[in-house]
Amino acid sequence: MSNRTLAVKLEIQTLADAVATLVYRLIPISSGSYERFGDKNRMTPGLRKMWLAPVGKGRSLDLIAQDIKAYEQFSFLEEDFVIGAIIDFTESHDSSKSLETYLRTRLTEQQQERTAIERKLSKVAVDSEDIQCFVDHALAILPKPELQKEAQDFIKSPNLYFGPLLDVERCKEDLFDLPDDQQIKVVESILIATKNRPAYPMRSKPRKAKVTSLKKALGRKKPAPKKAASPYVDPDEAPIYYLKNRETQKLEIHSSQLQWQKLDVQQQTFIKRHCLFSRPKGAWISKATYDRATYLKSQLKEYGIPEAAPIGERTSYEERFDLKRERAENRSDRYAVKADKTRDEAYRSQNKAVDMLRVIPMGQPILVGHHSERGHRRLIQKSDDAMRRGVQGEKKADYYDQRAVSAQITADASQLKDKGYLMRRIKENQKTINTYQKKWKPGTFETRDGYLDAVEKLAFYQRKLAELAASGVVVVSKEVLKKAGATAVKFWDGWREIVRINEKSVTVTTGYSWTRTVPYDEIKDWRPKAEEKPAEKKPTKTPRKTKVSRLKKAVKKKPATPKLAMNSNGEYVALVPKKKSTAKAKAGRKASATVKKIKAVKVARTAKRKAVAAKVVKPAPKKATKPAQLKKQREAAAGKLKSKMSPVAVIKTGRQFNETYRSTRSQLMDNPHTHKKVLAPTAENLKKWAGKPGKYDLVGVDTGSQNVTIRKKKEGELDKTTKQFLKKS
């Protein structure tokens, strides 16, 4: 029997039956229309051959959808929905074999329905066609669950039933004019007839993933289409309405599947944007609170959705907070158990993958063409699948661990131990209360949930902050700083001096020309007056330059006195530095010296004028000196005089120099150690060492070693006298 003959025998009860009967048997689809509404990548050769007409022929999908909507049971469906159902059915039945399977299955189901009805009505004067007609009319106005419920209510008490079954349009005979026992049998047959009917004829099927390659589409076996799960749990309440839940302070939209489908696509999209669906409640829950969802409520009223009485009892913020912590604790335990279980399964799967390959010897290749090739490949594939399941299980266990940790953080409520968090929440809720009191008239906001929540949160966080302060945590406020007389505060930028104490913050210095404000929740500590550090002295302004100061600047400074000097005998002598005078004495001496110089200049000018006037210049008398002594003085001044100091004298002079010009710390660091450069105790080395005592060591002065590392060619070892002196000293 051909598919066309089977389609002729099929009764149109569902939307799929209409597509199989009308589209396949009578109205082929135009290919251009299918490309416009469907997916080009899923147009397989079988689909083109089965359902599409040649180019330029056939009917458009929107016209076919209108023909299907002409049937009474499909009149309430949207046109886009019908087009999507046609595309889904044709894609899932793109071969004659799959279509034949569907047609034979539906014919068998319809035959079984007729047989069951005829068995029940063997003693009742009602035809099975009347039952089928009644069911068709009933499903057009009632969903399947509601129809079954009404039938069960009728069977329980037929005399007291006044439900919607009595309003269903009859076909030939009135089924409810029969005796009570026969009416019950009729309704039981109605239950049997509706058993194999779809729950909602308008329910769509999920779209399949797009196929980019035509070869993949042809080579892949298409599974049977799965029915999309309805998001509604309780579709018994027919009207759609919204209400306020006092316990959660959210807006809830309750609706049945039928009423939901009657809404426009734009209305459904708007509700989905502002709400989230809750499966346990079977309703849409608003994202915002009831008081804040003003736009959502105004749009629902425009859609004609009525508002029902509120439900539940209002709970305090502390009760909601404790309930949230309790749920988080339970969620943490649940995820922890789930993570352990998933990780154990992952480890078992990995161990199984390893054990499966132990039967194969190490290095055993696949014997192509051998009878073991198929089993070998299958075993490797099974092992690989098990290992992949184990790896994915480990990743899933790690995810569950993260969820458990996150839930545990919520349950611990560690933010209640952070004074900054508590102070910010107090400030935020105080601001909300002030806003209500300023912008709302008295008597209009005291019962609003936003105001009541702000009052409860303010009291809750203030109590937690007081408990935190009692435990020893530093809590800063305007009264505390003023009472303690604080002069500096510590925050993330360190200690800063207080300029002004404000109502909500403290103005502090920055070290520059501007100031900054620090909120009280960022202050970690403060410093009272008693612990205030002494202020640094500001540099005084330099006085105006006087004639004396200019003269001081004009006078050339004397060169610094050398630390070592050579006398007329050719011996180096360590000069003892003069004692430093105080600042006042030094200033007085400078001033007196300047005055003396001014006077000397005046006297010299006067004497010069007198001498010029008298034209008599008397040369200063010179002291008589011997030529040899003068020669020695000149050589000593030029540094050309060779010293005749003994090593012992050099050592004594070096020690005197060490004690006079070097600090105790430098002596303690230098004397115990010996440098690589050790000098012999000679006059030239003494001068060299005195210039850089940290670079060299002088034997007998700042080293205990007698091994000279730097010496001249003619310079020998230390003499006996020097060695004896070093031993004694």
C-alpha positions in Angstrom: 0.0 0.0 0.0 1.4 3.4 -1.0 1.9 6.3 1.3 -0.6 8.3 -0.7 -3.3 5.7 0.1 -2.3 5.6 3.8 -2.6 9.4 3.9 -6.1 9.2 2.5 -7.2 6.8 5.2 -5.7 8.9 8.0 -8.1 11.0 10.1 -6.9 14.5 10.9 -6.6 14.7 14.6 -3.3 16.4 15.2 -1.3 19.1 13.4 1.2 16.4 12.2 -1.8 14.5 10.7 -2.9 17.6 8.9 0.6 18.1 7.4 0.9 14.5 6.4 -2.5 14.4 4.8 -2.8 17.9 3.2 0.7 18.8 2.2 1.9 15.4 1.0 -1.3 14.3 -0.7 -2.8 17.6 -2.1 -0.6 20.7 -1.7 3.1 20.5 -2.5 5.3 23.3 -1.2 7.1 25.8 -3.4 10.9 25.6 -3.1 11.3 29.4 -3.0 8.9 29.6 0.0 10.7 26.8 1.8 14.0 28.6 1.4 12.6 31.8 2.7 11.0 30.3 5.9 13.3 27.3 6.4 17.0 26.4 6.4 18.7 25.9 3.1 21.4 23.7 4.6 18.8 21.2 5.7 17.1 20.8 2.3 18.2 17.3 1.5 17.5 15.6 -1.9 14.9 13.4 -0.2 13.1 16.4 1.2 13.0 18.0 -2.2 11.6 14.9 -3.8 9.0 14.2 -1.1 7.6 17.6 -0.2 8.7 20.3 -2.7 7.2 21.1 -6.0 9.3 22.0 -9.1 10.5 25.6 -9.6 7.6 27.9 -10.3 5.0 25.5 -9.0 3.5 24.7 -5.6 2.0 26.9 -2.9 3.7 29.1 -0.3 4.0 28.0 3.3 1.9 30.9 4.6 -1.0 29.9 2.3 -0.8 26.3 3.4 -0.8 27.4 7.0 -4.0 29.3 6.4 -5.6 26.2 4.8 -4.7 24.2 7.9 -6.1 26.9 10.2 -9.4 26.5 8.4 -9.9 23.3 10.5 -11.8 24.1 13.7 -9.3 22.4 16.0 -6.4 24.5 14.6 -8.1 27.8 14.2 -6.7 29.4 17.4 -3.0 28.6 16.4 -0.6 31.3 15.2 0.4 31.2 11.6 4.1 31.3 12.4 3.6 28.3 14.7 1.9 26.3 12.0 4.7 27.1 9.5 7.3 26.0 12.0 5.4 22.7 12.6 5.2 22.0 8.8 9.0 22.6 8.5 9.8 20.4 11.5 7.6 17.5 10.2 9.0 17.7 6.6 12.6 17.7 7.9 12.1 14.7 10.2 10.3 12.7 7.5 12.4 13.3 4.4 12.2 9.8 3.1 9.2 7.6 2.1 10.2 5.0 4.6 10.0 7.3 7.6 6.7 8.8 6.4 5.2 5.3 5.9 6.3 4.4 9.4 4.5 7.5 10.8 1.3 6.9 8.8 1.1 3.2 9.8 1.7 4.0 13.4 -1.0 6.7 13.5 -3.5 4.4 11.6 -2.9 1.7 14.2 -3.5 4.1 17.1 -6.7 5.3 15.6 -7.9 1.8 15.0 -7.1 0.9 18.6 -9.1 3.9 19.8 -12.1 2.9 17.8 -11.9 -0.7 19.1 -11.7 0.4 22.7 -14.6 2.8 22.3 -16.8 0.1 20.6 -16.0 -2.4 23.5 -17.1 0.2 26.0 -20.2 1.1 24.1 -21.4 -2.4 23.2 -24.3 -1.9 25.6 -24.8 1.8 24.9 -26.7 3.2 22.0 -24.0 5.6 21.0 -21.8 5.3 17.9 -18.0 5.5 18.2 -18.0 8.3 15.6 -20.0 10.4 18.0 -17.4 9.9 20.7 -14.5 10.8 18.4 -16.4 13.9 17.3 -17.1 14.9 21.0 -13.4 14.5 21.8 -12.4 16.6 18.9 -14.7 19.4 19.9 -13.6 19.1 23.6 -9.9 19.3 22.8 -10.6 22.4 20.8 -11.6 24.4 23.9 -9.8 22.4 26.7 -6.3 21.0 27.1 -5.9 17.3 27.5 -5.1 17.4 31.3 -8.1 19.6 32.0 -10.4 17.4 29.9 -9.3 14.3 31.7 -9.8 16.0 35.1 -13.3 17.1 34.1 -14.1 13.5 32.9 -12.9 12.1 36.3 -15.0 14.6 38.2 -18.1 13.6 36.1 -17.5 9.9 36.8 -17.4 10.6 40.6 -20.7 12.5 40.8 -22.6 12.7 37.4 -25.7 14.3 39.0 -23.8 17.1 40.7 -21.5 17.9 37.7 -22.0 21.3 36.0 -18.5 21.7 34.4 -17.4 22.7 30.9 -18.1 19.2 29.4 -21.8 20.2 29.3 -20.9 23.1 27.0 -19.1 21.0 24.4 -20.7 21.0 21.0 -22.6 17.8 20.2 -22.3 16.0 16.8 -25.4 13.8 16.4 -26.8 12.8 19.7 -26.7 14.4 23.1 -24.5 12.0 25.2 -25.8 13.4 28.5 -29.4 12.6 27.8 -28.7 8.9 28.5 -29.2 7.1 31.8 -26.6 7.7 34.5 -24.8 4.3 34.1 -24.6 4.8 30.4 -23.3 8.3 30.8 -20.5 7.0 33.0 -19.6 4.5 30.3 -19.6 7.2 27.7 -17.3 9.4 29.7 -15.0 6.4 30.3 -14.8 5.9 26.6 -14.0 9.6 26.2 -11.0 9.1 28.6 -9.8 6.2 26.5 -10.2 8.2 23.3 -8.1 11.1 24.8 -5.4 8.9 26.1 -3.4 8.8 22.8 -4.2 12.4 21.9 -1.4 15.0 22.3 -1.7 17.1 25.4 -1.5 20.4 23.5 -1.9 20.4 19.7 0.0 23.7 19.6 3.2 22.4 21.2 6.2 22.9 18.9 9.1 20.6 18.3 12.7 21.6 19.0 14.6 22.8 16.1 17.6 20.7 15.1 21.1 21.9 14.7 22.1 23.3 11.3 24.0 21.1 9.0 26.7 22.9 7.0 27.4 19.9 4.7 24.9 18.2 2.5 26.9 14.9 2.6 26.7 14.9 6.4 22.9 15.4 6.2 22.6 12.5 3.8 24.9 10.2 5.7 23.5 10.8 9.2 20.6 8.8 10.6 18.0 11.2 12.0 16.7 10.3 15.4 13.0 10.5 16.2 12.0 14.1 17.0 11.6 14.8 20.7 8.7 16.7 22.1 9.5 20.0 23.7 8.9 20.0 27.4 6.3 22.5 28.5 7.5 24.9 31.2 4.1 24.8 32.9 3.5 22.4 35.8 -0.1 23.3 36.7 -2.2 24.2 33.7 -5.5 23.7 35.5 -6.1 27.4 36.3 -7.4 28.7 33.0 -7.4 32.5 33.5 -4.1 34.4 33.4 -3.5 36.9 36.3 -0.7 38.4 38.4 -0.4 39.0 42.1 2.0 40.0 44.8 3.8 37.5 47.0 4.3 39.1 50.4 6.8 36.5 51.5 9.2 37.1 48.6 8.0 40.7 47.8 7.9 39.7 44.1 5.3 39.9 41.3 4.0 36.5 40.1 2.2 35.9 36.8 0.1 32.7 36.8 -1.2 31.3 33.5 -2.3 28.1 31.8 -0.7 26.9 28.6 -3.7 27.8 26.6 -3.9 31.3 27.9 -0.2 31.8 27.4 -0.4 30.8 23.8 -3.2 33.4 23.3 -0.8 36.2 24.1 1.1 37.9 21.2 4.7 37.1 20.6 5.6 40.7 21.6 3.7 40.3 24.9 5.4 37.0 25.6 8.8 38.5 24.8 8.1 41.4 27.2 7.2 39.1 30.1 10.2 36.9 29.5 12.5 40.0 29.5 11.2 41.1 32.9 10.5 37.8 34.6 12.0 34.4 35.2 10.0 31.1 35.1 9.8 29.0 38.3 9.0 25.4 37.7 8.0 24.6 41.4 5.5 27.4 41.4 4.5 27.1 37.7 4.5 30.9 37.4 6.6 33.8 36.1 8.5 35.6 38.9 9.5 39.3 38.3 13.2 40.2 38.6 12.5 43.4 40.5 10.4 43.7 43.6 6.7 44.4 43.4 7.1 48.1 44.4 9.8 48.7 41.8 8.1 46.8 38.9 5.8 49.7 38.0 6.5 49.5 34.3 5.7 45.7 34.3 2.4 46.3 36.1 1.4 49.1 33.7 2.1 46.9 30.7 0.2 43.9 32.2 -2.8 46.1 32.7 -2.6 47.2 29.0 -2.6 43.6 28.0 -5.8 43.1 29.9 -4.3 40.8 32.6 -6.1 41.4 35.9 -4.5 41.6 39.4 -5.5 39.1 42.1 -5.3 39.4 45.8 -1.8 39.1 47.4 -0.7 35.9 49.0 1.6 34.9 51.8 2.7 36.8 54.9 5.4 39.4 55.1 8.6 38.4 56.8 11.3 40.6 58.4 14.7 41.2 56.8 16.5 39.2 59.5 14.2 36.2 58.9 14.9 36.4 55.2 18.6 36.7 55.8 18.7 33.7 58.1 16.6 31.7 55.6 19.0 32.6 52.9 22.0 31.5 55.0 20.2 28.2 55.8 19.5 27.5 52.1 23.1 28.3 51.2 24.3 25.9 53.9 22.1 23.1 52.6 23.2 23.9 49.0 26.8 23.8 50.0 26.4 20.4 51.6 24.4 19.1 48.6 27.1 20.3 46.1 29.9 18.8 48.3 28.2 15.4 48.3 27.6 15.7 44.6 31.2 16.6 44.0 32.5 13.6 45.9 30.1 11.3 44.2 31.0 12.6 40.7 34.8 12.4 41.5 34.4 8.8 42.6 32.6 7.9 39.4 35.2 9.7 37.4 38.0 7.7 39.1 36.2 4.4 38.6 35.7 5.3 34.9 39.4 6.1 34.5 40.5 2.9 36.3 38.1 0.9 34.1 39.7 2.5 31.0 43.1 1.4 32.1 42.0 -2.1 33.1 40.3 -2.7 29.7 43.6 -2.2 27.8 45.6 -4.6 30.0 44.4 -7.6 28.0 46.3 -6.2 25.0 50.0 -6.9 25.1 52.3 -3.9 25.1 53.1 -2.8 21.6 50.5 -5.1 20.0 49.3 -3.5 16.7 45.9 -3.8 15.2 46.0 -6.8 12.8 44.2 -5.4 9.7 42.2 -8.1 8.0 42.4 -10.5 11.0 39.2 -11.6 12.8 40.5 -9.8 15.9 40.6 -6.4 14.2 37.0 -5.4 14.9 37.2 -6.4 18.6 40.6 -4.7 19.0 39.3 -1.4 17.6 36.1 -1.6 19.7 38.0 -2.2 22.9 40.3 0.8 22.2 37.2 2.9 21.5 35.5 1.8 24.7 38.6 2.5 26.7 38.9 6.0 25.1 35.2 6.7 25.9 35.6 5.6 29.5 38.7 7.8 29.9 36.9 10.8 28.4 34.0 10.2 30.8 36.5 10.2 33.7 38.1 13.5 32.6 34.7 15.2 32.1 33.6 13.8 35.5 36.7 15.4 37.2 35.9 18.8 35.6 32.3 18.5 36.7 33.4 17.6 40.2 35.7 20.7 40.3 32.7 22.8 39.2 30.6 21.3 42.0 33.4 22.1 44.5 33.4 25.7 43.4 29.6 25.9 43.8 29.9 24.4 47.3 32.6 27.0 48.2 30.5 29.8 46.9 27.5 28.7 48.8 29.5 28.2 52.0 30.8 31.8 51.7 27.1 33.0 51.5 26.2 30.8 54.5 29.1 32.1 56.6 28.1 35.7 56.0 31.6 36.9 56.5 30.6 40.4 55.3 29.0 40.9 58.7 32.5 40.9 60.2 33.7 43.7 57.9 33.1 47.2 59.5 33.4 48.9 56.2 30.6 46.8 54.7 28.3 47.4 57.6 29.0 51.2 57.6 28.3 51.4 53.9 25.0 49.5 54.3 24.0 51.8 57.1 24.8 54.8 55.0 22.9 53.4 52.0 19.7 52.5 54.0 19.8 55.9 55.8 19.9 57.5 52.4 16.8 55.5 51.3 14.9 56.5 54.4 15.7 60.1 53.8 14.6 59.9 50.2 11.2 58.5 51.2 10.8 61.2 53.9 11.7 64.0 51.5 9.9 63.0 48.3 6.8 61.3 49.6 3.9 62.8 51.6 3.4 61.6 55.1 1.1 58.7 55.4 1.8 57.4 51.9 5.1 55.5 52.2 5.1 54.1 55.8 3.5 50.8 54.5 5.6 50.4 51.4 7.9 47.4 51.3 10.9 49.5 50.2 10.6 51.8 53.3 10.0 49.0 55.7 12.9 47.0 54.3 15.2 50.1 54.7 14.2 50.5 58.3 14.7 46.8 59.1 18.0 46.7 57.4 19.2 49.9 59.2 18.4 48.4 62.6 19.9 45.0 61.6 23.2 46.5 60.4 23.5 48.9 63.3 23.1 46.1 65.8 25.7 44.0 64.0 28.1 47.0 64.0 27.6 47.5 67.7 28.4 43.8 68.3 31.5 44.2 66.2 32.6 47.2 68.2 32.0 45.4 71.5 34.4 42.6 70.3 37.3 45.1 70.1 37.2 46.2 66.4 37.9 49.9 65.9 34.8 51.7 64.7 35.3 55.4 63.8 32.7 58.1 63.8 32.5 61.9 64.2 31.8 61.7 68.0 34.6 59.2 68.6 37.2 61.4 66.9 36.1 64.6 68.6 35.9 62.9 72.0 39.4 61.5 71.6 40.8 64.7 70.3 42.3 62.9 67.3 44.9 64.9 65.2 45.8 62.2 62.7 44.1 59.1 61.1 45.4 56.0 59.4 43.9 54.7 56.2 45.1 52.9 53.0 47.5 55.8 52.2 49.1 55.8 55.7 49.0 58.4 58.5 47.6 61.8 57.6 47.0 64.9 59.7 43.3 65.9 60.3 42.3 69.3 58.8 38.6 69.1 59.6 36.2 66.4 61.0 33.0 66.3 58.9 29.7 64.5 59.4 30.5 61.5 57.1 34.2 61.9 56.4 37.4 63.4 57.6 39.4 66.0 55.6 43.2 65.3 55.8 46.4 66.6 54.3 48.1 65.1 51.3 51.6 66.6 51.6 50.7 69.0 48.7 48.7 72.2 48.4 45.3 70.4 48.4 43.4 68.2 50.8 41.3 65.0 50.5 38.3 63.5 52.3 38.4 60.0 53.8 35.1 58.2 54.6 34.8 56.8 58.1 34.5 53.2 56.9 38.1 53.5 55.4 39.8 54.7 58.6 41.7 52.0 60.3 43.1 53.9 63.3 43.6 57.4 64.8 46.2 59.1 66.9 45.1 61.3 69.8 46.8 64.5 71.0 49.0 62.8 73.6 50.7 60.6 71.0 51.1 63.3 68.4 54.5 63.5 66.9 56.4 66.9 67.0 55.9 68.9 63.9 58.9 69.4 61.7 60.5 72.9 61.8 59.9 74.9 58.7 62.9 76.5 57.1 63.1 80.2 58.0 63.3 82.8 55.3 66.8 84.1 54.5 67.3 87.8 55.5 68.0 90.5 53.0 71.6 90.8 52.1 73.4 93.6 53.9 76.7 95.3 53.1 78.4 93.1 55.6 76.9 89.9 54.2 78.0 90.9 50.7 81.5 91.6 52.0 81.5 88.1 53.6 80.7 86.6 50.3 83.4 88.6 48.5 86.1 87.5 50.9 87.7 84.3 49.6 87.5 81.3 51.9 90.8 79.9 53.1 91.6 76.4 51.8 91.0 73.5 54.2 93.8 72.7 56.5 95.5 69.4 55.5 95.3 66.5 58.0 99.0 65.7 57.5 101.7 68.4 57.3 105.5 68.2 56.9 107.7 70.3 59.1 111.1 71.8 58.3 112.9 68.6 59.3 111.0 66.5 56.7 108.7 64.7 59.1 105.0 64.3 58.7 102.9 65.5 61.6 99.1 64.8 62.2 97.4 68.1 62.8 94.9 68.2 65.7 91.6 69.8 64.5 90.3 72.8 66.3 87.2 72.5 68.5 84.0 73.6 66.7 82.4 76.6 68.1 78.7 77.2 68.5 76.6 78.9 65.9 76.2 82.1 67.7 80.0 82.4 68.5 80.8 81.5 64.9 78.4 84.2 63.6 79.9 86.7 66.0 83.4 85.9 65.0 82.5 86.2 61.3 80.9 89.6 61.9 83.8 90.9 64.0 86.3 89.6 61.4 84.3 91.4 58.7 84.3 94.6 60.6 88.1 94.3 61.2 88.6 93.8 57.5 86.6 96.9 56.7 88.6 98.9 59.2 91.9 97.5 57.8 90.8 98.4 54.3 90.0 101.9 55.4 93.4 102.3 57.3 95.3 100.9 54.2 93.6 103.4 51.9 94.4 106.3 54.3 98.0 105.2 54.6 98.3 104.9 50.8 96.9 108.4 50.2 99.3 109.8 52.8 102.3 107.9 51.2 101.3 109.1 47.7 101.0 112.6 49.0 104.5 112.4 50.7 105.9 110.3 47.8 107.8 108.3 50.3 107.3 104.5 50.3 109.3 102.7 53.0 109.8 98.9 52.2 108.9 96.5 55.0 112.0 95.1 56.8 112.8 91.5 56.0 114.0 88.9 58.5 117.4 87.5 57.8 117.3 83.8 57.0 119.9 81.3 56.0 119.9 80.1 52.4 119.7 76.4 53.4 116.7 76.9 55.6 114.9 78.8 52.9 115.6 76.0 50.4 114.1 73.5 52.8 111.0 75.6 53.3 110.5 75.9 49.5 110.9 72.2 48.9 108.6 71.3 51.8 105.9 73.6 50.4 106.3 72.1 46.9 106.3 68.5 48.3 109.7 67.7 46.8 111.4 67.3 50.1 112.2 63.6 50.9 111.1 62.5 54.4 113.6 60.9 56.7 111.1 59.4 59.1 111.8 56.0 60.7 109.2 53.2 60.4 108.5 53.6 64.2 107.8 57.3 63.7 105.5 56.5 60.8 103.5 54.0 62.8 103.1 56.4 65.7 102.0 59.2 63.4 99.6 56.8 61.6 98.0 55.7 64.9 97.6 59.3 66.0 95.9 60.1 62.6 93.7 57.0 63.0 92.4 58.0 66.4 92.0 61.7 65.5 90.2 61.7 62.1 88.5 58.2 61.9 85.3 57.3 63.7 85.1 54.5 66.2 82.8 52.5 63.9 85.1 52.7 60.9 88.1 51.6 63.1 86.1 48.6 64.4 85.2 47.6 60.9 88.7 48.1 59.4 91.2 47.1 62.0 90.3 43.4 62.4 90.5 42.8 58.7 93.4 42.9 56.3 93.0 44.4 52.8 94.7 42.9 49.7 96.8 46.1 49.5 99.1 46.3 52.6 101.7 49.2 52.7 105.1 49.2 54.4 105.6 51.9 57.2 107.3 54.6 55.1 106.7 58.3 54.9 105.5 58.1 51.3 103.1 55.2 52.1 101.9 57.1 55.2 100.8 60.0 52.9 99.3 57.5 50.5 97.4 55.7 53.2 96.1 58.9 54.9 94.5 59.9 51.6 92.4 56.7 51.4 92.6 54.7 54.7 89.7 52.5 53.6 91.5 51.3 50.5 94.9 50.5 52.0 96.2 49.0 55.2 99.4 50.4 56.9 101.5 47.9 58.8 101.2 48.5 62.6 98.3 51.0 62.2 95.1 49.3 61.0 96.2 45.7 60.4 97.9 43.1 62.5 99.7 41.5 59.5 103.4 42.2 58.8 103.2 40.8 55.2 103.6 43.7 52.8 101.8 43.2 49.5 102.7 46.5 47.8 106.4 47.5 47.8 109.1 49.0 45.7 112.1 47.2 44.2 114.7 48.5 46.7 112.3 48.2 49.6 113.1 45.1 51.8 111.6 43.4 54.8 111.0 45.2 58.1 114.1 45.8 60.2 114.6 44.4 63.7 113.8 47.6 65.5 110.4 47.9 63.8 109.5 44.3 64.5 110.5 44.7 68.2 108.3 47.8 68.4 105.4 46.1 66.9 105.8 43.1 69.4 105.9 45.5 72.4 102.9 47.6 71.1 
